Amino acid sequence: MLKLNVTGMTCGHCEKAVEDALANLPGVERVVKVSRDDQEVVLEGNPDSAQVIEAISEEGYEARVA
């Protein structure tokens, strides 16, 4: 499981954009949580954290491993 802190998400569309960007990354078995309120993303599986952070960044948000 990989847990990240994500800043910049302000609405449901932001959450959906992040979820969609992460859903098909190698190693992601399931997107468990994307929450703008908690500023948190939780992924199940064994994805490469650098790839996950880059995918979130490409959507316009900042992320770091929690």
PDBQT receptor file of N, H, CA, C and O in Angstrom, charges set to zero:
ATOM      1  N   MET A   1       0.848  -1.172   0.000  1.00  0.00    +0.000 N 
ATOM      2  CA  MET A   1       0.000   0.000   0.000  1.00  0.00    +0.000 C 
ATOM      3  C   MET A   1       0.896   1.239   0.000  1.00  0.00    +0.000 C 
ATOM      4  O   MET A   1       1.929   1.277   0.668  1.00  0.00    +0.000 OA
ATOM      5  N   LEU A   2       0.479   2.244  -0.761  1.00  0.00    +0.000 N 
ATOM      6  H   LEU A   2      -0.360   2.213  -1.304  1.00  0.00    +0.000 HD
ATOM      7  CA  LEU A   2       1.220   3.505  -0.852  1.00  0.00    +0.000 C 
ATOM      8  C   LEU A   2       0.281   4.630  -0.452  1.00  0.00    +0.000 C 
ATOM      9  O   LEU A   2      -0.830   4.746  -0.971  1.00  0.00    +0.000 OA
ATOM     10  N   LYS A   3       0.741   5.457   0.478  1.00  0.00    +0.000 N 
ATOM     11  H   LYS A   3       1.643   5.363   0.900  1.00  0.00    +0.000 HD
ATOM     12  CA  LYS A   3      -0.048   6.591   0.973  1.00  0.00    +0.000 C 
ATOM     13  C   LYS A   3       0.713   7.872   0.665  1.00  0.00    +0.000 C 
ATOM     14  O   LYS A   3       1.907   7.983   0.945  1.00  0.00    +0.000 OA
ATOM     15  N   LEU A   4      -0.002   8.850   0.079  1.00  0.00    +0.000 N 
ATOM     16  H   LEU A   4      -0.972   8.761  -0.148  1.00  0.00    +0.000 HD
ATOM     17  CA  LEU A   4       0.622  10.125  -0.282  1.00  0.00    +0.000 C 
ATOM     18  C   LEU A   4      -0.198  11.290   0.254  1.00  0.00    +0.000 C 
ATOM     19  O   LEU A   4      -1.416  11.197   0.405  1.00  0.00    +0.000 OA
ATOM     20  N   ASN A   5       0.487  12.372   0.534  1.00  0.00    +0.000 N 
ATOM     21  H   ASN A   5       1.476  12.447   0.412  1.00  0.00    +0.000 HD
ATOM     22  CA  ASN A   5      -0.160  13.640   0.840  1.00  0.00    +0.000 C 
ATOM     23  C   ASN A   5      -0.190  14.434  -0.455  1.00  0.00    +0.000 C 
ATOM     24  O   ASN A   5       0.832  14.590  -1.123  1.00  0.00    +0.000 OA
ATOM     25  N   VAL A   6      -1.384  14.941  -0.808  1.00  0.00    +0.000 N 
ATOM     26  H   VAL A   6      -2.214  14.815  -0.265  1.00  0.00    +0.000 HD
ATOM     27  CA  VAL A   6      -1.563  15.665  -2.062  1.00  0.00    +0.000 C 
ATOM     28  C   VAL A   6      -2.198  17.015  -1.758  1.00  0.00    +0.000 C 
ATOM     29  O   VAL A   6      -3.209  17.092  -1.061  1.00  0.00    +0.000 OA
ATOM     30  N   THR A   7      -1.595  18.078  -2.287  1.00  0.00    +0.000 N 
ATOM     31  H   THR A   7      -0.773  18.015  -2.854  1.00  0.00    +0.000 HD
ATOM     32  CA  THR A   7      -2.153  19.410  -2.093  1.00  0.00    +0.000 C 
ATOM     33  C   THR A   7      -2.633  19.975  -3.421  1.00  0.00    +0.000 C 
ATOM     34  O   THR A   7      -2.110  19.642  -4.484  1.00  0.00    +0.000 OA
ATOM     35  N   GLY A   8      -3.637  20.833  -3.337  1.00  0.00    +0.000 N 
ATOM     36  H   GLY A   8      -4.062  21.104  -2.473  1.00  0.00    +0.000 HD
ATOM     37  CA  GLY A   8      -4.134  21.523  -4.515  1.00  0.00    +0.000 C 
ATOM     38  C   GLY A   8      -5.481  21.031  -5.015  1.00  0.00    +0.000 C 
ATOM     39  O   GLY A   8      -6.102  21.692  -5.848  1.00  0.00    +0.000 OA
ATOM     40  N   MET A   9      -5.952  19.883  -4.526  1.00  0.00    +0.000 N 
ATOM     41  H   MET A   9      -5.447  19.346  -3.850  1.00  0.00    +0.000 HD
ATOM     42  CA  MET A   9      -7.260  19.400  -4.950  1.00  0.00    +0.000 C 
ATOM     43  C   MET A   9      -8.335  20.209  -4.223  1.00  0.00    +0.000 C 
ATOM     44  O   MET A   9      -8.304  20.333  -2.998  1.00  0.00    +0.000 OA
ATOM     45  N   THR A  10      -9.290  20.760  -4.986  1.00  0.00    +0.000 N 
ATOM     46  H   THR A  10      -9.315  20.659  -5.981  1.00  0.00    +0.000 HD
ATOM     47  CA  THR A  10     -10.297  21.615  -4.372  1.00  0.00    +0.000 C 
ATOM     48  C   THR A  10     -11.737  21.166  -4.618  1.00  0.00    +0.000 C 
ATOM     49  O   THR A  10     -12.670  21.735  -4.052  1.00  0.00    +0.000 OA
ATOM     50  N   CYS A  11     -11.919  20.142  -5.465  1.00  0.00    +0.000 N 
ATOM     51  H   CYS A  11     -11.161  19.680  -5.924  1.00  0.00    +0.000 HD
ATOM     52  CA  CYS A  11     -13.293  19.736  -5.793  1.00  0.00    +0.000 C 
ATOM     53  C   CYS A  11     -13.322  18.265  -6.216  1.00  0.00    +0.000 C 
ATOM     54  O   CYS A  11     -12.290  17.601  -6.306  1.00  0.00    +0.000 OA
ATOM     55  N   GLY A  12     -14.522  17.789  -6.467  1.00  0.00    +0.000 N 
ATOM     56  H   GLY A  12     -15.361  18.328  -6.393  1.00  0.00    +0.000 HD
ATOM     57  CA  GLY A  12     -14.695  16.410  -6.911  1.00  0.00    +0.000 C 
ATOM     58  C   GLY A  12     -14.044  16.134  -8.248  1.00  0.00    +0.000 C 
ATOM     59  O   GLY A  12     -13.568  15.025  -8.493  1.00  0.00    +0.000 OA
ATOM     60  N   HIS A  13     -14.018  17.133  -9.117  1.00  0.00    +0.000 N 
ATOM     61  H   HIS A  13     -14.405  18.034  -8.918  1.00  0.00    +0.000 HD
ATOM     62  CA  HIS A  13     -13.362  16.956 -10.420  1.00  0.00    +0.000 C 
ATOM     63  C   HIS A  13     -11.861  16.751 -10.233  1.00  0.00    +0.000 C 
ATOM     64  O   HIS A  13     -11.240  15.979 -10.963  1.00  0.00    +0.000 OA
ATOM     65  N   CYS A  14     -11.287  17.436  -9.264  1.00  0.00    +0.000 N 
ATOM     66  H   CYS A  14     -11.791  18.063  -8.671  1.00  0.00    +0.000 HD
ATOM     67  CA  CYS A  14      -9.863  17.254  -8.962  1.00  0.00    +0.000 C 
ATOM     68  C   CYS A  14      -9.604  15.819  -8.513  1.00  0.00    +0.000 C 
ATOM     69  O   CYS A  14      -8.667  15.168  -8.977  1.00  0.00    +0.000 OA
ATOM     70  N   GLU A  15     -10.445  15.340  -7.606  1.00  0.00    +0.000 N 
ATOM     71  H   GLU A  15     -11.206  15.869  -7.229  1.00  0.00    +0.000 HD
ATOM     72  CA  GLU A  15     -10.297  13.974  -7.111  1.00  0.00    +0.000 C 
ATOM     73  C   GLU A  15     -10.405  12.967  -8.258  1.00  0.00    +0.000 C 
ATOM     74  O   GLU A  15      -9.615  12.027  -8.339  1.00  0.00    +0.000 OA
ATOM     75  N   LYS A  16     -11.373  13.165  -9.132  1.00  0.00    +0.000 N 
ATOM     76  H   LYS A  16     -12.015  13.929  -9.066  1.00  0.00    +0.000 HD
ATOM     77  CA  LYS A  16     -11.586  12.252 -10.257  1.00  0.00    +0.000 C 
ATOM     78  C   LYS A  16     -10.398  12.275 -11.226  1.00  0.00    +0.000 C 
ATOM     79  O   LYS A  16      -9.993  11.232 -11.742  1.00  0.00    +0.000 OA
ATOM     80  N   ALA A  17      -9.845  13.461 -11.469  1.00  0.00    +0.000 N 
ATOM     81  H   ALA A  17     -10.173  14.308 -11.050  1.00  0.00    +0.000 HD
ATOM     82  CA  ALA A  17      -8.688  13.574 -12.364  1.00  0.00    +0.000 C 
ATOM     83  C   ALA A  17      -7.500  12.790 -11.810  1.00  0.00    +0.000 C 
ATOM     84  O   ALA A  17      -6.811  12.093 -12.554  1.00  0.00    +0.000 OA
ATOM     85  N   VAL A  18      -7.263  12.906 -10.505  1.00  0.00    +0.000 N 
ATOM     86  H   VAL A  18      -7.823  13.473  -9.900  1.00  0.00    +0.000 HD
ATOM     87  CA  VAL A  18      -6.163  12.182  -9.873  1.00  0.00    +0.000 C 
ATOM     88  C   VAL A  18      -6.438  10.679  -9.909  1.00  0.00    +0.000 C 
ATOM     89  O   VAL A  18      -5.553   9.891 -10.244  1.00  0.00    +0.000 OA
ATOM     90  N   GLU A  19      -7.647  10.290  -9.570  1.00  0.00    +0.000 N 
ATOM     91  H   GLU A  19      -8.366  10.931  -9.299  1.00  0.00    +0.000 HD
ATOM     92  CA  GLU A  19      -7.995   8.868  -9.582  1.00  0.00    +0.000 C 
ATOM     93  C   GLU A  19      -7.801   8.264 -10.972  1.00  0.00    +0.000 C 
ATOM     94  O   GLU A  19      -7.229   7.183 -11.105  1.00  0.00    +0.000 OA
ATOM     95  N   ASP A  20      -8.272   8.952 -11.997  1.00  0.00    +0.000 N 
ATOM     96  H   ASP A  20      -8.737   9.831 -11.889  1.00  0.00    +0.000 HD
ATOM     97  CA  ASP A  20      -8.127   8.461 -13.363  1.00  0.00    +0.000 C 
ATOM     98  C   ASP A  20      -6.664   8.369 -13.787  1.00  0.00    +0.000 C 
ATOM     99  O   ASP A  20      -6.275   7.432 -14.485  1.00  0.00    +0.000 OA
ATOM    100  N   ALA A  21      -5.852   9.342 -13.367  1.00  0.00    +0.000 N 
ATOM    101  H   ALA A  21      -6.168  10.103 -12.800  1.00  0.00    +0.000 HD
ATOM    102  CA  ALA A  21      -4.432   9.357 -13.730  1.00  0.00    +0.000 C 
ATOM    103  C   ALA A  21      -3.676   8.188 -13.094  1.00  0.00    +0.000 C 
ATOM    104  O   ALA A  21      -2.688   7.709 -13.651  1.00  0.00    +0.000 OA
ATOM    105  N   LEU A  22      -4.137   7.736 -11.941  1.00  0.00    +0.000 N 
ATOM    106  H   LEU A  22      -4.939   8.125 -11.489  1.00  0.00    +0.000 HD
ATOM    107  CA  LEU A  22      -3.424   6.691 -11.209  1.00  0.00    +0.000 C 
ATOM    108  C   LEU A  22      -3.940   5.284 -11.490  1.00  0.00    +0.000 C 
ATOM    109  O   LEU A  22      -3.212   4.310 -11.301  1.00  0.00    +0.000 OA
ATOM    110  N   ALA A  23      -5.163   5.171 -11.930  1.00  0.00    +0.000 N 
ATOM    111  H   ALA A  23      -5.754   5.963 -12.083  1.00  0.00    +0.000 HD
ATOM    112  CA  ALA A  23      -5.823   3.871 -12.043  1.00  0.00    +0.000 C 
ATOM    113  C   ALA A  23      -5.085   2.874 -12.927  1.00  0.00    +0.000 C 
ATOM    114  O   ALA A  23      -5.116   1.674 -12.653  1.00  0.00    +0.000 OA
ATOM    115  N   ASN A  24      -4.428   3.337 -13.969  1.00  0.00    +0.000 N 
ATOM    116  H   ASN A  24      -4.403   4.312 -14.191  1.00  0.00    +0.000 HD
ATOM    117  CA  ASN A  24      -3.786   2.410 -14.906  1.00  0.00    +0.000 C 
ATOM    118  C   ASN A  24      -2.271   2.397 -14.826  1.00  0.00    +0.000 C 
ATOM    119  O   ASN A  24      -1.608   1.850 -15.707  1.00  0.00    +0.000 OA
ATOM    120  N   LEU A  25      -1.716   2.991 -13.782  1.00  0.00    +0.000 N 
ATOM    121  H   LEU A  25      -2.255   3.435 -13.066  1.00  0.00    +0.000 HD
ATOM    122  CA  LEU A  25      -0.261   2.953 -13.626  1.00  0.00    +0.000 C 
ATOM    123  C   LEU A  25       0.193   1.536 -13.271  1.00  0.00    +0.000 C 
ATOM    124  O   LEU A  25      -0.518   0.817 -12.570  1.00  0.00    +0.000 OA
ATOM    125  N   PRO A  26       1.367   1.132 -13.748  1.00  0.00    +0.000 N 
ATOM    126  CA  PRO A  26       1.889  -0.186 -13.381  1.00  0.00    +0.000 C 
ATOM    127  C   PRO A  26       2.021  -0.311 -11.864  1.00  0.00    +0.000 C 
ATOM    128  O   PRO A  26       2.516   0.594 -11.192  1.00  0.00    +0.000 OA
ATOM    129  N   GLY A  27       1.579  -1.427 -11.350  1.00  0.00    +0.000 N 
ATOM    130  H   GLY A  27       1.177  -2.162 -11.896  1.00  0.00    +0.000 HD
ATOM    131  CA  GLY A  27       1.695  -1.705  -9.924  1.00  0.00    +0.000 C 
ATOM    132  C   GLY A  27       0.503  -1.252  -9.101  1.00  0.00    +0.000 C 
ATOM    133  O   GLY A  27       0.376  -1.646  -7.941  1.00  0.00    +0.000 OA
ATOM    134  N   VAL A  28      -0.377  -0.432  -9.672  1.00  0.00    +0.000 N 
ATOM    135  H   VAL A  28      -0.274  -0.112 -10.614  1.00  0.00    +0.000 HD
ATOM    136  CA  VAL A  28      -1.563   0.013  -8.936  1.00  0.00    +0.000 C 
ATOM    137  C   VAL A  28      -2.649  -1.042  -9.113  1.00  0.00    +0.000 C 
ATOM    138  O   VAL A  28      -3.178  -1.232 -10.208  1.00  0.00    +0.000 OA
ATOM    139  N   GLU A  29      -2.972  -1.725  -8.018  1.00  0.00    +0.000 N 
ATOM    140  H   GLU A  29      -2.542  -1.571  -7.129  1.00  0.00    +0.000 HD
ATOM    141  CA  GLU A  29      -4.030  -2.725  -8.063  1.00  0.00    +0.000 C 
ATOM    142  C   GLU A  29      -5.397  -2.069  -7.885  1.00  0.00    +0.000 C 
ATOM    143  O   GLU A  29      -6.388  -2.483  -8.487  1.00  0.00    +0.000 OA
ATOM    144  N   ARG A  30      -5.426  -1.028  -7.035  1.00  0.00    +0.000 N 
ATOM    145  H   ARG A  30      -4.622  -0.691  -6.546  1.00  0.00    +0.000 HD
ATOM    146  CA  ARG A  30      -6.691  -0.350  -6.765  1.00  0.00    +0.000 C 
ATOM    147  C   ARG A  30      -6.413   1.011  -6.147  1.00  0.00    +0.000 C 
ATOM    148  O   ARG A  30      -5.528   1.151  -5.303  1.00  0.00    +0.000 OA
ATOM    149  N   VAL A  31      -7.173   2.010  -6.571  1.00  0.00    +0.000 N 
ATOM    150  H   VAL A  31      -7.893   1.896  -7.257  1.00  0.00    +0.000 HD
ATOM    151  CA  VAL A  31      -7.126   3.326  -5.939  1.00  0.00    +0.000 C 
ATOM    152  C   VAL A  31      -8.100   3.252  -4.771  1.00  0.00    +0.000 C 
ATOM    153  O   VAL A  31      -9.315   3.225  -4.968  1.00  0.00    +0.000 OA
ATOM    154  N   VAL A  32      -7.563   3.219  -3.559  1.00  0.00    +0.000 N 
ATOM    155  H   VAL A  32      -6.576   3.241  -3.399  1.00  0.00    +0.000 HD
ATOM    156  CA  VAL A  32      -8.383   3.026  -2.368  1.00  0.00    +0.000 C 
ATOM    157  C   VAL A  32      -9.059   4.320  -1.952  1.00  0.00    +0.000 C 
ATOM    158  O   VAL A  32     -10.233   4.325  -1.580  1.00  0.00    +0.000 OA
ATOM    159  N   LYS A  33      -8.306   5.427  -2.016  1.00  0.00    +0.000 N 
ATOM    160  H   LYS A  33      -7.353   5.423  -2.318  1.00  0.00    +0.000 HD
ATOM    161  CA  LYS A  33      -8.837   6.692  -1.515  1.00  0.00    +0.000 C 
ATOM    162  C   LYS A  33      -8.194   7.861  -2.237  1.00  0.00    +0.000 C 
ATOM    163  O   LYS A  33      -6.976   7.896  -2.415  1.00  0.00    +0.000 OA
ATOM    164  N   VAL A  34      -9.009   8.813  -2.653  1.00  0.00    +0.000 N 
ATOM    165  H   VAL A  34      -9.998   8.784  -2.508  1.00  0.00    +0.000 HD
ATOM    166  CA  VAL A  34      -8.542  10.108  -3.138  1.00  0.00    +0.000 C 
ATOM    167  C   VAL A  34      -9.422  11.128  -2.429  1.00  0.00    +0.000 C 
ATOM    168  O   VAL A  34     -10.617  11.220  -2.711  1.00  0.00    +0.000 OA
ATOM    169  N   SER A  35      -8.838  11.897  -1.507  1.00  0.00    +0.000 N 
ATOM    170  H   SER A  35      -7.867  11.823  -1.278  1.00  0.00    +0.000 HD
ATOM    171  CA  SER A  35      -9.639  12.809  -0.691  1.00  0.00    +0.000 C 
ATOM    172  C   SER A  35      -9.044  14.206  -0.666  1.00  0.00    +0.000 C 
ATOM    173  O   SER A  35      -7.916  14.409  -0.216  1.00  0.00    +0.000 OA
ATOM    174  N   ARG A  36      -9.822  15.169  -1.160  1.00  0.00    +0.000 N 
ATOM    175  H   ARG A  36     -10.738  15.004  -1.526  1.00  0.00    +0.000 HD
ATOM    176  CA  ARG A  36      -9.374  16.558  -1.087  1.00  0.00    +0.000 C 
ATOM    177  C   ARG A  36      -9.452  17.062   0.355  1.00  0.00    +0.000 C 
ATOM    178  O   ARG A  36      -8.644  17.895   0.768  1.00  0.00    +0.000 OA
ATOM    179  N   ASP A  37     -10.425  16.558   1.119  1.00  0.00    +0.000 N 
ATOM    180  H   ASP A  37     -11.080  15.882   0.783  1.00  0.00    +0.000 HD
ATOM    181  CA  ASP A  37     -10.582  16.996   2.506  1.00  0.00    +0.000 C 
ATOM    182  C   ASP A  37      -9.394  16.572   3.369  1.00  0.00    +0.000 C 
ATOM    183  O   ASP A  37      -8.892  17.351   4.179  1.00  0.00    +0.000 OA
ATOM    184  N   ASP A  38      -8.958  15.341   3.186  1.00  0.00    +0.000 N 
ATOM    185  H   ASP A  38      -9.366  14.708   2.528  1.00  0.00    +0.000 HD
ATOM    186  CA  ASP A  38      -7.813  14.820   3.953  1.00  0.00    +0.000 C 
ATOM    187  C   ASP A  38      -6.488  15.102   3.264  1.00  0.00    +0.000 C 
ATOM    188  O   ASP A  38      -5.427  14.866   3.841  1.00  0.00    +0.000 OA
ATOM    189  N   GLN A  39      -6.538  15.612   2.020  1.00  0.00    +0.000 N 
ATOM    190  H   GLN A  39      -7.400  15.804   1.551  1.00  0.00    +0.000 HD
ATOM    191  CA  GLN A  39      -5.349  15.831   1.193  1.00  0.00    +0.000 C 
ATOM    192  C   GLN A  39      -4.518  14.553   1.130  1.00  0.00    +0.000 C 
ATOM    193  O   GLN A  39      -3.316  14.547   1.392  1.00  0.00    +0.000 OA
ATOM    194  N   GLU A  40      -5.207  13.475   0.773  1.00  0.00    +0.000 N 
ATOM    195  H   GLU A  40      -6.184  13.480   0.560  1.00  0.00    +0.000 HD
ATOM    196  CA  GLU A  40      -4.583  12.160   0.848  1.00  0.00    +0.000 C 
ATOM    197  C   GLU A  40      -4.987  11.278  -0.328  1.00  0.00    +0.000 C 
ATOM    198  O   GLU A  40      -6.116  11.332  -0.815  1.00  0.00    +0.000 OA
ATOM    199  N   VAL A  41      -4.033  10.468  -0.765  1.00  0.00    +0.000 N 
ATOM    200  H   VAL A  41      -3.116  10.424  -0.368  1.00  0.00    +0.000 HD
ATOM    201  CA  VAL A  41      -4.270   9.430  -1.762  1.00  0.00    +0.000 C 
ATOM    202  C   VAL A  41      -3.705   8.132  -1.191  1.00  0.00    +0.000 C 
ATOM    203  O   VAL A  41      -2.593   8.105  -0.664  1.00  0.00    +0.000 OA
ATOM    204  N   VAL A  42      -4.484   7.061  -1.303  1.00  0.00    +0.000 N 
ATOM    205  H   VAL A  42      -5.387   7.083  -1.732  1.00  0.00    +0.000 HD
ATOM    206  CA  VAL A  42      -4.038   5.746  -0.850  1.00  0.00    +0.000 C 
ATOM    207  C   VAL A  42      -4.225   4.762  -2.000  1.00  0.00    +0.000 C 
ATOM    208  O   VAL A  42      -5.306   4.653  -2.579  1.00  0.00    +0.000 OA
ATOM    209  N   LEU A  43      -3.152   4.055  -2.313  1.00  0.00    +0.000 N 
ATOM    210  H   LEU A  43      -2.274   4.143  -1.843  1.00  0.00    +0.000 HD
ATOM    211  CA  LEU A  43      -3.169   3.082  -3.402  1.00  0.00    +0.000 C 
ATOM    212  C   LEU A  43      -2.843   1.704  -2.866  1.00  0.00    +0.000 C 
ATOM    213  O   LEU A  43      -2.012   1.554  -1.970  1.00  0.00    +0.000 OA
ATOM    214  N   GLU A  44      -3.504   0.697  -3.421  1.00  0.00    +0.000 N 
ATOM    215  H   GLU A  44      -4.179   0.819  -4.149  1.00  0.00    +0.000 HD
ATOM    216  CA  GLU A  44      -3.211  -0.682  -3.100  1.00  0.00    +0.000 C 
ATOM    217  C   GLU A  44      -2.327  -1.240  -4.204  1.00  0.00    +0.000 C 
ATOM    218  O   GLU A  44      -2.526  -0.943  -5.381  1.00  0.00    +0.000 OA
ATOM    219  N   GLY A  45      -1.369  -2.034  -3.824  1.00  0.00    +0.000 N 
ATOM    220  H   GLY A  45      -1.207  -2.276  -2.867  1.00  0.00    +0.000 HD
ATOM    221  CA  GLY A  45      -0.441  -2.617  -4.790  1.00  0.00    +0.000 C 
ATOM    222  C   GLY A  45       0.971  -2.187  -4.466  1.00  0.00    +0.000 C 
ATOM    223  O   GLY A  45       1.280  -1.810  -3.336  1.00  0.00    +0.000 OA
ATOM    224  N   ASN A  46       1.824  -2.247  -5.475  1.00  0.00    +0.000 N 
ATOM    225  H   ASN A  46       1.573  -2.553  -6.393  1.00  0.00    +0.000 HD
ATOM    226  CA  ASN A  46       3.228  -1.900  -5.288  1.00  0.00    +0.000 C 
ATOM    227  C   ASN A  46       3.702  -0.991  -6.418  1.00  0.00    +0.000 C 
ATOM    228  O   ASN A  46       4.630  -1.343  -7.147  1.00  0.00    +0.000 OA
ATOM    229  N   PRO A  47       3.067   0.186  -6.571  1.00  0.00    +0.000 N 
ATOM    230  CA  PRO A  47       3.473   1.090  -7.649  1.00  0.00    +0.000 C 
ATOM    231  C   PRO A  47       4.774   1.805  -7.307  1.00  0.00    +0.000 C 
ATOM    232  O   PRO A  47       5.145   1.921  -6.139  1.00  0.00    +0.000 OA
ATOM    233  N   ASP A  48       5.457   2.278  -8.335  1.00  0.00    +0.000 N 
ATOM    234  H   ASP A  48       5.155   2.183  -9.284  1.00  0.00    +0.000 HD
ATOM    235  CA  ASP A  48       6.657   3.088  -8.159  1.00  0.00    +0.000 C 
ATOM    236  C   ASP A  48       6.224   4.481  -7.686  1.00  0.00    +0.000 C 
ATOM    237  O   ASP A  48       5.489   5.175  -8.388  1.00  0.00    +0.000 OA
ATOM    238  N   SER A  49       6.676   4.883  -6.510  1.00  0.00    +0.000 N 
ATOM    239  H   SER A  49       7.273   4.320  -5.940  1.00  0.00    +0.000 HD
ATOM    240  CA  SER A  49       6.222   6.157  -5.940  1.00  0.00    +0.000 C 
ATOM    241  C   SER A  49       6.595   7.345  -6.820  1.00  0.00    +0.000 C 
ATOM    242  O   SER A  49       5.841   8.316  -6.886  1.00  0.00    +0.000 OA
ATOM    243  N   ALA A  50       7.732   7.292  -7.493  1.00  0.00    +0.000 N 
ATOM    244  H   ALA A  50       8.345   6.503  -7.440  1.00  0.00    +0.000 HD
ATOM    245  CA  ALA A  50       8.128   8.397  -8.376  1.00  0.00    +0.000 C 
ATOM    246  C   ALA A  50       7.159   8.535  -9.545  1.00  0.00    +0.000 C 
ATOM    247  O   ALA A  50       6.819   9.652  -9.936  1.00  0.00    +0.000 OA
ATOM    248  N   GLN A  51       6.709   7.413 -10.106  1.00  0.00    +0.000 N 
ATOM    249  H   GLN A  51       6.985   6.506  -9.788  1.00  0.00    +0.000 HD
ATOM    250  CA  GLN A  51       5.733   7.454 -11.197  1.00  0.00    +0.000 C 
ATOM    251  C   GLN A  51       4.398   8.005 -10.713  1.00  0.00    +0.000 C 
ATOM    252  O   GLN A  51       3.743   8.769 -11.423  1.00  0.00    +0.000 OA
ATOM    253  N   VAL A  52       4.000   7.623  -9.518  1.00  0.00    +0.000 N 
ATOM    254  H   VAL A  52       4.532   7.003  -8.941  1.00  0.00    +0.000 HD
ATOM    255  CA  VAL A  52       2.740   8.101  -8.944  1.00  0.00    +0.000 C 
ATOM    256  C   VAL A  52       2.804   9.611  -8.730  1.00  0.00    +0.000 C 
ATOM    257  O   VAL A  52       1.875  10.333  -9.091  1.00  0.00    +0.000 OA
ATOM    258  N   ILE A  53       3.894  10.081  -8.146  1.00  0.00    +0.000 N 
ATOM    259  H   ILE A  53       4.649   9.494  -7.853  1.00  0.00    +0.000 HD
ATOM    260  CA  ILE A  53       4.060  11.518  -7.896  1.00  0.00    +0.000 C 
ATOM    261  C   ILE A  53       4.074  12.280  -9.217  1.00  0.00    +0.000 C 
ATOM    262  O   ILE A  53       3.478  13.353  -9.314  1.00  0.00    +0.000 OA
ATOM    263  N   GLU A  54       4.738  11.747 -10.225  1.00  0.00    +0.000 N 
ATOM    264  H   GLU A  54       5.222  10.875 -10.146  1.00  0.00    +0.000 HD
ATOM    265  CA  GLU A  54       4.782  12.402 -11.533  1.00  0.00    +0.000 C 
ATOM    266  C   GLU A  54       3.389  12.475 -12.158  1.00  0.00    +0.000 C 
ATOM    267  O   GLU A  54       3.013  13.506 -12.716  1.00  0.00    +0.000 OA
ATOM    268  N   ALA A  55       2.624  11.389 -12.066  1.00  0.00    +0.000 N 
ATOM    269  H   ALA A  55       2.929  10.552 -11.612  1.00  0.00    +0.000 HD
ATOM    270  CA  ALA A  55       1.273  11.381 -12.635  1.00  0.00    +0.000 C 
ATOM    271  C   ALA A  55       0.384  12.410 -11.950  1.00  0.00    +0.000 C 
ATOM    272  O   ALA A  55      -0.412  13.077 -12.611  1.00  0.00    +0.000 OA
ATOM    273  N   ILE A  56       0.511  12.545 -10.643  1.00  0.00    +0.000 N 
ATOM    274  H   ILE A  56       1.158  12.003 -10.106  1.00  0.00    +0.000 HD
ATOM    275  CA  ILE A  56      -0.268  13.534  -9.895  1.00  0.00    +0.000 C 
ATOM    276  C   ILE A  56       0.183  14.937 -10.286  1.00  0.00    +0.000 C 
ATOM    277  O   ILE A  56      -0.643  15.831 -10.468  1.00  0.00    +0.000 OA
ATOM    278  N   SER A  57       1.472  15.125 -10.413  1.00  0.00    +0.000 N 
ATOM    279  H   SER A  57       2.143  14.399 -10.266  1.00  0.00    +0.000 HD
ATOM    280  CA  SER A  57       2.036  16.416 -10.810  1.00  0.00    +0.000 C 
ATOM    281  C   SER A  57       1.541  16.833 -12.188  1.00  0.00    +0.000 C 
ATOM    282  O   SER A  57       1.239  18.005 -12.412  1.00  0.00    +0.000 OA
ATOM    283  N   GLU A  58       1.456  15.884 -13.109  1.00  0.00    +0.000 N 
ATOM    284  H   GLU A  58       1.701  14.932 -12.928  1.00  0.00    +0.000 HD
ATOM    285  CA  GLU A  58       0.985  16.175 -14.468  1.00  0.00    +0.000 C 
ATOM    286  C   GLU A  58      -0.473  16.645 -14.468  1.00  0.00    +0.000 C 
ATOM    287  O   GLU A  58      -0.910  17.321 -15.400  1.00  0.00    +0.000 OA
ATOM    288  N   GLU A  59      -1.217  16.289 -13.430  1.00  0.00    +0.000 N 
ATOM    289  H   GLU A  59      -0.863  15.740 -12.673  1.00  0.00    +0.000 HD
ATOM    290  CA  GLU A  59      -2.601  16.756 -13.296  1.00  0.00    +0.000 C 
ATOM    291  C   GLU A  59      -2.671  18.129 -12.628  1.00  0.00    +0.000 C 
ATOM    292  O   GLU A  59      -3.743  18.730 -12.553  1.00  0.00    +0.000 OA
ATOM    293  N   GLY A  60      -1.524  18.629 -12.140  1.00  0.00    +0.000 N 
ATOM    294  H   GLY A  60      -0.653  18.141 -12.201  1.00  0.00    +0.000 HD
ATOM    295  CA  GLY A  60      -1.477  19.967 -11.573  1.00  0.00    +0.000 C 
ATOM    296  C   GLY A  60      -1.463  20.038 -10.059  1.00  0.00    +0.000 C 
ATOM    297  O   GLY A  60      -1.713  21.099  -9.486  1.00  0.00    +0.000 OA
ATOM    298  N   TYR A  61      -1.174  18.921  -9.402  1.00  0.00    +0.000 N 
ATOM    299  H   TYR A  61      -0.972  18.059  -9.867  1.00  0.00    +0.000 HD
ATOM    300  CA  TYR A  61      -1.186  18.884  -7.942  1.00  0.00    +0.000 C 
ATOM    301  C   TYR A  61       0.181  18.463  -7.422  1.00  0.00    +0.000 C 
ATOM    302  O   TYR A  61       0.971  17.858  -8.146  1.00  0.00    +0.000 OA
ATOM    303  N   GLU A  62       0.451  18.785  -6.174  1.00  0.00    +0.000 N 
ATOM    304  H   GLU A  62      -0.191  19.277  -5.586  1.00  0.00    +0.000 HD
ATOM    305  CA  GLU A  62       1.713  18.403  -5.546  1.00  0.00    +0.000 C 
ATOM    306  C   GLU A  62       1.487  17.195  -4.648  1.00  0.00    +0.000 C 
ATOM    307  O   GLU A  62       0.487  17.108  -3.935  1.00  0.00    +0.000 OA
ATOM    308  N   ALA A  63       2.438  16.262  -4.698  1.00  0.00    +0.000 N 
ATOM    309  H   ALA A  63       3.250  16.332  -5.277  1.00  0.00    +0.000 HD
ATOM    310  CA  ALA A  63       2.316  15.049  -3.899  1.00  0.00    +0.000 C 
ATOM    311  C   ALA A  63       3.650  14.675  -3.301  1.00  0.00    +0.000 C 
ATOM    312  O   ALA A  63       4.711  14.965  -3.853  1.00  0.00    +0.000 OA
ATOM    313  N   ARG A  64       3.565  14.016  -2.145  1.00  0.00    +0.000 N 
ATOM    314  H   ARG A  64       2.702  13.780  -1.697  1.00  0.00    +0.000 HD
ATOM    315  CA  ARG A  64       4.754  13.443  -1.517  1.00  0.00    +0.000 C 
ATOM    316  C   ARG A  64       4.320  12.223  -0.726  1.00  0.00    +0.000 C 
ATOM    317  O   ARG A  64       3.188  12.148  -0.249  1.00  0.00    +0.000 OA
ATOM    318  N   VAL A  65       5.222  11.275  -0.591  1.00  0.00    +0.000 N 
ATOM    319  H   VAL A  65       6.142  11.336  -0.978  1.00  0.00    +0.000 HD
ATOM    320  CA  VAL A  65       4.922  10.066   0.160  1.00  0.00    +0.000 C 
ATOM    321  C   VAL A  65       4.697  10.455   1.617  1.00  0.00    +0.000 C 
ATOM    322  O   VAL A  65       5.474  11.209   2.203  1.00  0.00    +0.000 OA
ATOM    323  N   ALA A  66       3.623   9.927   2.186  1.00  0.00    +0.000 N 
ATOM    324  H   ALA A  66       2.991   9.314   1.711  1.00  0.00    +0.000 HD
ATOM    325  CA  ALA A  66       3.266  10.239   3.588  1.00  0.00    +0.000 C 
ATOM    326  C   ALA A  66       4.165   9.507   4.552  1.00  0.00    +0.000 C 
ATOM    327  O   ALA A  66       4.013   9.647   5.766  1.00  0.00    +0.000 OA
TER     328      ALA A  66
